[in-house]
């Protein structure tokens, strides 16, 4: 078993990778950009080993997570 450090709101790449692992190609670029922030917020809170709280989130975090997730998806398409 490997140790995974806790994930926080500003760990955009880690969050994006976890979301891509969870949803795979069910969400392409245009669909990722259409996700409601309320849904994205909840999905991040559901990530195993996520240590942030709902109150620590802000729109800037969610925007960065969303765009980083798109980059993760694009990389997987190569």
N, C-alpha and C positions, 0 to 999 in steps of 0.2 A: 504494500500500500504506500502510495506516495503522498507526501504532505503538500497540500495546496494552501497557499496563504489566503487570507480572507480577501474578498473582492469588495471594493468601495465604489462610490458613484463616479470618481474620476479615473477609474481603471477601464477606460473606454474599449480598448482592444480586447481585454479579457471578457468583458460583458458581451461585446459583439461576437466573439468566438463562441461563447456559451449559447447565445441566441441562435447562431447559425447551426450549432450542433443540435439544438432543440427542434428548429423548424426546417433546416436544410433548404432545399430548393422550392419549398411551398411558398416562400416569400422571395420574389425577384426584386430588382431595384425599384420599379415603379410601385410595387405593392408595399415595400418597406417604407417608402416615403409617404404612403397614404395611411399608415398605422396611426390610430389615435394615441395621443400621448398618455391618456389614462390607461390604455391597454399596455403600452410599452412600459409604463411605470410599474404596473402589476407584474409583468413578466420578469422584469429585472429583480423585483423583490422576491420572486419565486426561485431565483437561481441558487442552487446549492452552494454554500460557502459565501453567500453574499452577506456582508457585514454592515452595509449601510442601512439607514432608516428611511422611512417614507418622507419624513420631515426634512431630511438633508438634501432631497432632490430639488432640482430646479429645471426650468425650461432649457437652459444652456446645456446641462448634463444630457437631457433627453435628445436634444438636437445632435450633440456629438456622438452619442450612442447610435443614433439612427444613421448618420453618415458613415461611421466606422463599420457598422453592420453591412452597409452597401459595399464598402471596400472589401470586406471579408467575402461577401457573396461573389463579387467580381473576380477576386483571386481564385475562388473555387471553380469558376467557369473556364479557366484557362486550360 
